[in-house]
Amino acid sequence: MIKGKTVLVIEDDEKIRRLLKLYLEKEGYEVLEAADGQQGMEVFEKLDPCFVITDLMLPKISGEELCHWIRTEQKSDVPLMMLTAKVEESELIKGLQMGADDYVTKPFSPQEVIARVETVLRRTQNRCSKISFRGLTIKPIRREAKYNGEMIALTKHEFKLLYFFMRHPNQIVSREQILQELYPNEEKYVIERTVDVHVGKLREKLNAAGAPPDFIETVRGMGYQFVAYS
């Protein structure tokens, strides 16, 4: 449920923001950062995160305004958690009424935030329908692939190949497994060299989009590995 989920952390306190980033990345999340509400809006529009964690008291645009914008103007049901130093019940109720799925009061432990994120994802049935690693994002339902928000044009088999890789991050997959994924009813008639051709074309398109060349590694004698994170 967790791997490949993108979390946008909007927090003007750099120490808190970086601490949350560290702990979230340890759990397999990809973390986007914003230091104020305006920047948070821009990152949200461009990279479409799977989860938003936002402070209530933000420069430029408040957390309440940001939440309202996400729910009304963006018409997004992305899971959203608020961080707040406010402890008045009326303020917390107001935040939840504006569309927040949960809130955490400061000071908090990073482990508590991680546990609450996982709880919200389970409760919302993991509404995010995309997988993202290191800026590379795929949306299976829309058959879209992007790197840092820019669309990558892929053929049917290239898209299926990338989707297969991203469903198995940091795992070595054999050419036979890839053939079964790409040609489920005719793999016995397709030579393994076909896999190498598809992988080569996919690498070319990822590199042309600006993605780092180490996303797909060849593992000699075994197959390939999609390097999602170190």
C-alpha positions as CSV (number, residue, x, y, z in Angstrom):
1,M,0.0,0.0,0.0
2,I,2.8,2.4,0.9
3,K,5.5,2.0,-1.8
4,G,5.4,4.5,-4.5
5,K,3.0,6.9,-2.8
6,T,3.9,10.6,-3.0
7,V,3.4,12.8,0.0
8,L,3.4,16.6,-0.2
9,V,4.7,18.2,3.1
10,I,3.8,21.9,3.4
11,E,5.5,23.4,6.4
12,D,7.4,26.7,6.8
13,D,9.6,25.3,9.6
14,E,12.4,23.7,7.7
15,K,13.5,21.5,10.6
16,I,10.0,20.0,10.9
17,R,9.7,19.6,7.2
18,R,13.1,17.9,6.8
19,L,12.4,15.6,9.8
20,L,9.1,14.5,8.3
21,K,10.8,13.9,4.9
22,L,13.4,11.7,6.5
23,Y,11.0,9.5,8.3
24,L,8.5,9.3,5.4
25,E,11.2,8.3,3.0
26,K,12.4,5.6,5.4
27,E,8.9,4.1,5.0
28,G,9.1,4.1,1.2
29,Y,7.2,7.3,0.5
30,E,8.4,9.8,-2.1
31,V,8.3,13.3,-0.4
32,L,7.6,16.6,-2.1
33,E,8.3,19.8,-0.1
34,A,6.8,23.3,0.1
35,A,7.7,26.1,2.5
36,D,4.5,28.1,2.2
37,G,0.9,27.9,1.0
38,Q,1.5,29.4,-2.5
39,Q,4.3,27.0,-3.2
40,G,2.2,24.2,-1.9
41,M,-0.5,25.0,-4.5
42,E,2.0,25.1,-7.3
43,V,3.6,21.7,-6.3
44,F,0.1,20.2,-5.9
45,E,-1.0,21.3,-9.4
46,K,2.2,20.2,-11.1
47,L,2.9,16.8,-9.4
48,D,-0.5,15.6,-8.1
49,P,0.5,14.0,-4.8
50,C,-1.2,11.0,-3.2
51,F,-1.3,12.6,0.3
52,V,-1.0,16.1,1.7
53,I,0.4,17.1,5.1
54,T,0.0,20.8,5.7
55,D,0.6,23.2,8.6
56,L,-2.3,25.4,9.4
57,M,-0.3,28.6,10.0
58,L,1.5,29.1,6.7
59,P,3.0,32.2,5.0
60,K,1.1,33.7,2.0
61,I,-1.8,31.2,2.0
62,S,-3.0,29.5,5.2
63,G,-3.5,25.8,5.6
64,E,-7.3,26.3,5.9
65,E,-7.3,28.2,2.6
66,L,-5.1,25.5,0.9
67,C,-7.4,22.8,2.1
68,H,-10.5,24.7,0.8
69,W,-8.8,25.2,-2.6
70,I,-7.9,21.5,-2.9
71,R,-11.4,20.4,-2.1
72,T,-13.4,23.0,-4.0
73,E,-11.3,24.4,-6.9
74,Q,-9.3,21.3,-7.6
75,K,-12.2,19.0,-6.7
76,S,-9.7,16.5,-5.3
77,D,-10.4,14.0,-2.6
78,V,-6.7,13.4,-1.9
79,P,-6.2,12.4,1.7
80,L,-5.1,15.5,3.7
81,M,-3.7,15.8,7.2
82,M,-3.3,19.1,9.1
83,L,-0.5,20.0,11.5
84,T,-1.5,22.5,14.1
85,A,-0.3,24.2,17.3
86,K,-3.9,25.2,17.9
87,V,-5.6,23.0,20.5
88,E,-9.1,24.6,20.7
89,E,-11.7,22.1,19.7
90,S,-13.5,24.6,17.5
91,E,-10.4,25.2,15.4
92,L,-9.9,21.5,14.9
93,I,-13.5,20.9,14.0
94,K,-13.3,23.8,11.5
95,G,-10.3,22.1,9.8
96,L,-12.1,18.8,9.6
97,Q,-15.2,20.5,8.2
98,M,-13.0,22.1,5.5
99,G,-12.0,18.7,4.2
100,A,-9.1,17.4,6.3
101,D,-9.0,13.7,7.0
102,D,-7.0,14.0,10.2
103,Y,-4.9,16.4,12.2
104,V,-1.9,16.2,14.5
105,T,-1.1,18.7,17.2
106,K,2.4,20.1,17.8
107,P,4.7,19.0,19.2
108,F,4.4,15.5,17.7
109,S,6.6,12.5,17.1
110,P,7.4,11.6,13.5
111,Q,6.4,8.0,14.2
112,E,2.9,9.3,15.2
113,V,2.6,11.1,11.9
114,I,3.7,7.9,9.9
115,A,1.1,5.8,11.8
116,R,-1.6,8.4,11.2
117,V,-0.8,8.6,7.5
118,E,-1.0,4.8,7.2
119,T,-4.3,4.8,9.1
120,V,-5.8,7.5,6.8
121,L,-4.7,5.6,3.7
122,R,-6.4,2.5,4.9
123,R,-9.5,4.4,5.9
124,T,-9.7,6.2,2.5
125,Q,-9.1,2.9,0.7
126,N,-5.8,4.3,-0.7
127,R,-7.6,6.7,-3.1
128,C,-4.4,7.5,-5.0
129,S,-4.3,5.6,-8.3
130,K,-0.8,6.4,-9.3
131,I,2.7,5.1,-8.5
132,S,5.7,7.5,-8.2
133,F,9.4,7.2,-7.5
134,R,12.0,9.9,-7.8
135,G,9.8,12.1,-9.9
136,L,8.7,9.4,-12.3
137,T,5.0,8.9,-12.1
138,I,2.6,6.5,-13.7
139,K,-1.2,6.5,-13.7
140,P,-2.5,3.1,-14.9
141,I,-6.1,4.1,-15.3
142,R,-5.3,7.0,-17.5
143,R,-2.3,5.2,-19.1
144,E,-0.1,8.3,-18.4
145,A,3.6,8.4,-17.6
146,K,5.3,11.6,-16.5
147,Y,8.7,12.7,-15.2
148,N,8.6,15.8,-13.0
149,G,5.2,16.6,-14.4
150,E,6.1,16.3,-18.1
151,M,4.3,13.7,-20.1
152,I,6.3,10.8,-21.7
153,A,4.8,9.2,-24.8
154,L,5.0,5.4,-24.5
155,T,3.7,2.6,-26.7
156,K,1.3,0.0,-25.2
157,H,4.1,-2.5,-24.4
158,E,6.5,0.2,-23.1
159,F,3.8,1.4,-20.7
160,K,3.0,-2.1,-19.6
161,L,6.7,-2.7,-19.0
162,L,7.2,0.5,-17.0
163,Y,4.0,-0.3,-14.9
164,F,5.4,-3.8,-14.2
165,F,8.7,-2.4,-13.1
166,M,7.1,0.1,-10.9
167,R,4.9,-2.5,-9.2
168,H,8.1,-4.4,-8.3
169,P,10.5,-1.6,-7.1
170,N,14.1,-2.7,-6.3
171,Q,13.3,-6.3,-7.3
172,I,15.2,-8.3,-9.9
173,V,12.8,-9.6,-12.6
174,S,13.7,-12.1,-15.2
175,R,13.2,-11.8,-18.9
176,E,10.7,-14.7,-18.7
177,Q,8.7,-12.8,-16.1
178,I,8.6,-9.7,-18.3
179,L,7.5,-11.8,-21.3
180,Q,4.7,-13.3,-19.3
181,E,3.6,-9.8,-18.4
182,L,3.8,-8.3,-21.9
183,Y,2.6,-11.3,-23.9
184,P,0.5,-13.4,-21.4
185,N,-1.1,-15.6,-24.1
186,E,1.8,-15.9,-26.5
187,E,5.0,-15.7,-24.6
188,K,6.2,-19.1,-25.9
189,Y,6.3,-17.6,-29.4
190,V,8.2,-14.4,-28.4
191,I,11.9,-14.5,-28.0
192,E,13.6,-13.1,-24.9
193,R,15.5,-10.6,-27.2
194,T,12.2,-8.8,-27.6
195,V,12.4,-7.9,-23.9
196,D,15.8,-6.3,-24.4
197,V,14.4,-4.2,-27.3
198,H,11.5,-2.9,-25.2
199,V,13.7,-2.1,-22.3
200,G,16.1,-0.3,-24.6
201,K,13.3,1.8,-26.1
202,L,11.9,2.6,-22.6
203,R,15.3,3.7,-21.3
204,E,15.7,6.0,-24.3
205,K,12.4,7.7,-23.7
206,L,13.0,8.0,-19.9
207,N,16.4,9.6,-20.6
208,A,15.0,11.9,-23.2
209,A,12.5,13.1,-20.6
210,G,15.4,14.0,-18.3
211,A,15.1,11.0,-16.0
212,P,18.4,9.7,-14.5
213,P,19.9,6.7,-16.4
214,D,20.0,4.4,-13.4
215,F,16.2,3.8,-13.2
216,I,16.5,0.5,-15.0
217,E,19.6,-1.6,-14.3
218,T,20.6,-4.7,-16.2
219,V,21.5,-7.5,-13.7
220,R,23.9,-9.8,-15.6
221,G,22.6,-13.3,-15.9
222,M,19.3,-12.6,-14.1
223,G,17.3,-9.8,-15.8
224,Y,16.5,-6.2,-14.9
225,Q,15.9,-4.1,-11.8
226,F,13.9,-0.9,-11.4
227,V,15.8,1.2,-9.0
228,A,13.1,3.1,-7.1
229,Y,15.1,4.2,-4.1
230,S,18.4,3.4,-2.4
